[in-house]
Amino acid sequence: MNLNVFIAKSGLCSRRDAALLVKEGAVTVNGKVVTEPWFRVGTDDTVKARGRILRLEKSVYLVFNKPKGVTVTLEDQFAESKIVDFIPKRFGRVYPVGRLDKPSRGLIILTNDGEACYRLTHPKFEVEKEYLVSVKGFVDDKGLAAIRRGVREGDDFLKVKQAYIEHADKAISKIRVIVCEGKKRHLRRLFEELGFDVVDLLRIRIGALTLEGLKEGRFRVVDKDEIYAAISGRRIRRKMR
């Protein structure tokens, strides 16, 4: 396999970050520095990144229903509650895929498979993420049209793939939104820029994976076939556990 793929499958980082690591000259294969991410390696080769020997890990895939107030960013030393606090140590090192900010809740994937992480988060694969966004007040057709058009905020153009009004009254409106990218605070920034006060943001789907049967604060183990089927948008019949 390509060297950057090997590094990603070791669980060290994503395939994209692995390619940068290789180009920096921080990776050796059998004692020699290699700077080409596409360099071919096998399981018998000794691969080191910054002096650390890398080994292919058994892939782990978890689907978690994140409660509001839980921090996804692992580097936040001051977080009162982190996503990894909910995951038993027997699963080893797993990392959250993509973003879901502290006030938001819902579906997030954790894995040690860098390739899966890359495919789930890179915009070119167009993996759908579906949300229910609740805002204060009544959202009419004009407001919905503005959401669908998107807005420019700073250096980013914040857009959605689809948006529908799930419910609307004078107190609260609930909008079903689908996006295929994940800029920082993407939907909150979009709605705030349009003058909507977000009171709840729930992610209910990534690809073909949903929150079906998964209580808040709980996780379930899925296999590689289910994850990669989700990336392609296909549903597969889940094995009974």
C-alpha positions as CSV (number, residue, x, y, z in Angstrom):
1,M,0.0,0.0,0.0
2,N,1.1,3.6,-0.3
3,L,3.1,4.9,2.6
4,N,0.6,7.6,3.6
5,V,-2.2,4.9,3.6
6,F,0.0,2.7,5.9
7,I,0.5,5.6,8.3
8,A,-3.3,6.4,8.3
9,K,-4.1,2.7,9.0
10,S,-1.7,2.7,11.9
11,G,-4.0,5.2,13.6
12,L,-1.4,7.9,13.8
13,C,-3.3,10.5,11.8
14,S,-5.4,11.0,8.7
15,R,-4.1,10.1,5.2
16,R,-3.9,13.8,4.3
17,D,-1.8,14.6,7.5
18,A,0.3,11.5,6.8
19,A,1.2,12.8,3.4
20,L,2.4,16.1,4.9
21,L,4.4,14.2,7.5
22,V,6.1,12.2,4.8
23,K,6.9,15.3,2.7
24,E,8.5,16.9,5.8
25,G,11.0,14.1,5.9
26,A,9.7,12.8,9.3
27,V,9.2,9.2,8.1
28,T,11.6,6.4,7.5
29,V,11.1,3.0,5.8
30,N,13.7,0.4,6.9
31,G,15.9,3.1,8.2
32,K,15.9,5.4,5.2
33,V,14.0,8.7,4.9
34,V,11.2,8.6,2.4
35,T,9.6,11.8,1.2
36,E,7.1,10.4,-1.3
37,P,3.6,9.6,0.2
38,W,3.0,7.2,-2.7
39,F,6.1,5.1,-1.8
40,R,4.9,1.4,-1.7
41,V,5.4,-0.4,1.6
42,G,4.3,-3.8,2.9
43,T,3.6,-5.3,6.3
44,D,7.2,-6.6,6.5
45,D,8.7,-3.1,6.2
46,T,9.7,-1.1,9.3
47,V,8.0,2.3,9.2
48,K,8.8,5.0,11.7
49,A,7.3,8.5,12.1
50,R,9.5,10.9,14.1
51,G,11.4,7.9,15.5
52,R,8.2,6.0,16.6
53,I,7.6,2.5,15.0
54,L,4.2,2.3,13.4
55,R,2.1,-0.9,13.3
56,L,-1.2,-1.5,11.6
57,E,-3.9,-1.5,14.2
58,K,-7.1,-3.5,14.3
59,S,-9.7,-1.1,13.0
60,V,-12.3,0.1,15.5
61,Y,-15.5,1.9,14.5
62,L,-17.9,3.4,17.1
63,V,-21.1,5.4,16.5
64,F,-21.8,7.7,19.5
65,N,-24.9,9.8,20.4
66,K,-23.2,12.9,21.9
67,P,-25.1,14.8,24.5
68,K,-25.1,18.6,24.7
69,G,-22.1,20.0,26.7
70,V,-19.7,17.2,25.8
71,T,-16.4,18.4,24.2
72,V,-15.2,16.6,21.1
73,T,-11.8,18.2,20.8
74,L,-9.4,15.9,22.6
75,E,-6.7,18.6,23.1
76,D,-9.0,20.7,25.3
77,Q,-7.3,20.2,28.7
78,F,-9.9,22.2,30.6
79,A,-13.1,20.5,29.2
80,E,-15.4,19.3,32.0
81,S,-16.7,16.4,29.9
82,K,-14.9,14.9,26.9
83,I,-16.2,12.4,24.3
84,V,-13.5,9.9,25.2
85,D,-14.8,9.8,28.8
86,F,-17.7,7.8,27.4
87,I,-15.6,5.2,25.6
88,P,-14.1,2.2,27.5
89,K,-10.3,1.9,27.4
90,R,-10.5,-1.6,25.8
91,F,-11.1,0.1,22.4
92,G,-7.7,1.7,22.6
93,R,-7.0,5.0,20.8
94,V,-10.0,6.2,18.8
95,Y,-10.5,9.7,17.5
96,P,-13.7,11.6,16.7
97,V,-14.3,12.1,13.0
98,G,-15.1,15.7,12.1
99,R,-16.7,18.4,14.3
100,L,-19.7,18.7,16.6
101,D,-19.3,21.6,18.9
102,K,-20.0,21.6,22.6
103,P,-23.6,23.0,22.5
104,S,-24.6,20.6,19.7
105,R,-25.6,17.0,20.1
106,G,-26.2,13.9,18.1
107,L,-24.3,11.4,15.8
108,I,-20.5,11.3,15.7
109,I,-18.2,8.5,14.6
110,L,-15.0,7.6,16.5
111,T,-12.3,5.4,14.8
112,N,-8.6,4.6,14.6
113,D,-8.9,4.2,10.8
114,G,-7.3,7.3,9.2
115,E,-8.5,6.3,5.7
116,A,-12.2,6.1,6.9
117,C,-11.7,9.5,8.6
118,Y,-10.4,11.0,5.4
119,R,-13.2,9.7,3.3
120,L,-15.9,10.8,5.8
121,T,-14.6,14.4,6.1
122,H,-13.1,15.4,2.8
123,P,-15.6,17.4,0.8
124,K,-14.7,15.6,-2.5
125,F,-16.5,12.4,-1.2
126,E,-19.7,14.4,-0.6
127,V,-20.8,12.4,2.4
128,E,-24.1,13.8,3.6
129,K,-24.6,15.0,7.2
130,E,-28.2,15.6,8.2
131,Y,-29.3,17.9,11.1
132,L,-32.4,19.2,12.8
133,V,-31.8,22.8,13.7
134,S,-34.3,24.5,16.0
135,V,-34.4,28.3,16.0
136,K,-36.4,30.9,17.8
137,G,-39.4,32.3,16.0
138,F,-41.2,31.6,12.8
139,V,-39.3,30.7,9.6
140,D,-41.3,31.4,6.5
141,D,-40.5,30.5,2.9
142,K,-38.4,33.6,2.4
143,G,-36.2,32.6,5.4
144,L,-35.9,29.1,4.0
145,A,-34.9,30.4,0.6
146,A,-32.1,32.5,2.3
147,I,-30.9,29.3,4.1
148,R,-30.7,27.5,0.8
149,R,-28.8,30.3,-0.9
150,G,-26.2,30.3,1.8
151,V,-24.1,33.3,2.9
152,R,-20.5,34.5,2.8
153,E,-19.1,35.0,6.3
154,G,-15.5,36.0,6.5
155,D,-13.4,33.9,4.1
156,D,-16.0,31.1,4.0
157,F,-19.1,30.6,1.9
158,L,-21.5,28.7,4.1
159,K,-24.0,26.6,2.2
160,V,-26.3,23.6,2.5
161,K,-27.2,20.9,0.1
162,Q,-30.8,20.8,1.1
163,A,-33.1,22.5,3.7
164,Y,-36.7,21.9,4.6
165,I,-39.1,23.3,7.2
166,E,-39.9,20.4,9.5
167,H,-42.1,22.5,11.8
168,A,-42.7,26.2,12.3
169,D,-44.7,28.4,14.7
170,K,-44.3,31.7,16.5
171,A,-42.1,30.2,19.2
172,I,-39.9,27.6,17.5
173,S,-39.1,26.5,14.0
174,K,-37.3,23.3,13.2
175,I,-35.4,23.1,10.0
176,R,-34.0,19.8,8.5
177,V,-30.7,20.5,6.8
178,I,-28.2,18.4,4.8
179,V,-24.6,19.5,4.2
180,C,-21.6,17.8,2.6
181,E,-18.9,19.8,4.2
182,G,-18.0,20.7,7.8
183,K,-16.4,24.1,8.3
184,K,-16.0,25.2,11.9
185,R,-19.4,26.0,13.4
186,H,-20.7,25.8,9.9
187,L,-24.5,25.7,10.5
188,R,-24.5,27.9,13.6
189,R,-22.6,30.6,11.7
190,L,-24.9,30.3,8.7
191,F,-28.1,30.6,10.8
192,E,-26.6,33.4,13.0
193,E,-25.6,35.4,9.9
194,L,-29.2,35.2,8.7
195,G,-30.5,36.5,12.0
196,F,-31.8,33.1,13.4
197,D,-31.2,32.4,17.0
198,V,-30.2,28.7,17.3
199,V,-31.6,26.9,20.4
200,D,-30.8,23.3,19.5
201,L,-28.7,21.6,16.8
202,L,-29.0,17.8,16.5
203,R,-27.1,15.7,13.9
204,I,-29.2,12.7,13.0
205,R,-27.3,11.1,10.1
206,I,-23.9,10.7,8.5
207,G,-24.0,9.0,5.2
208,A,-26.3,6.0,5.8
209,L,-25.6,5.8,9.5
210,T,-28.4,7.1,11.8
211,L,-29.2,7.5,15.5
212,E,-31.8,4.7,15.3
213,G,-32.1,2.9,18.6
214,L,-29.1,4.8,20.1
215,K,-29.8,6.6,23.4
216,E,-28.0,9.9,24.2
217,G,-24.6,9.3,25.8
218,R,-24.4,5.7,24.5
219,F,-22.4,4.2,21.6
220,R,-22.6,1.1,19.4
221,V,-19.8,-0.8,17.6
222,V,-20.1,-1.1,13.9
223,D,-17.9,-3.0,11.5
224,K,-15.8,-1.8,8.6
225,D,-18.4,-2.9,6.0
226,E,-21.1,-0.7,7.6
227,I,-18.8,2.3,7.8
228,Y,-17.7,2.1,4.2
229,A,-21.2,1.4,3.1
230,A,-22.2,4.6,5.0
231,I,-19.6,6.6,3.1
232,S,-21.0,5.5,-0.2
233,G,-24.6,6.2,1.0
234,R,-25.7,2.6,1.1
235,R,-27.5,1.0,4.0
236,I,-26.6,-2.6,5.0
237,R,-28.4,-4.9,7.3
238,R,-26.8,-4.6,10.8
239,K,-25.6,-7.8,12.4
240,M,-27.3,-8.7,15.7
241,R,-25.0,-8.4,18.7
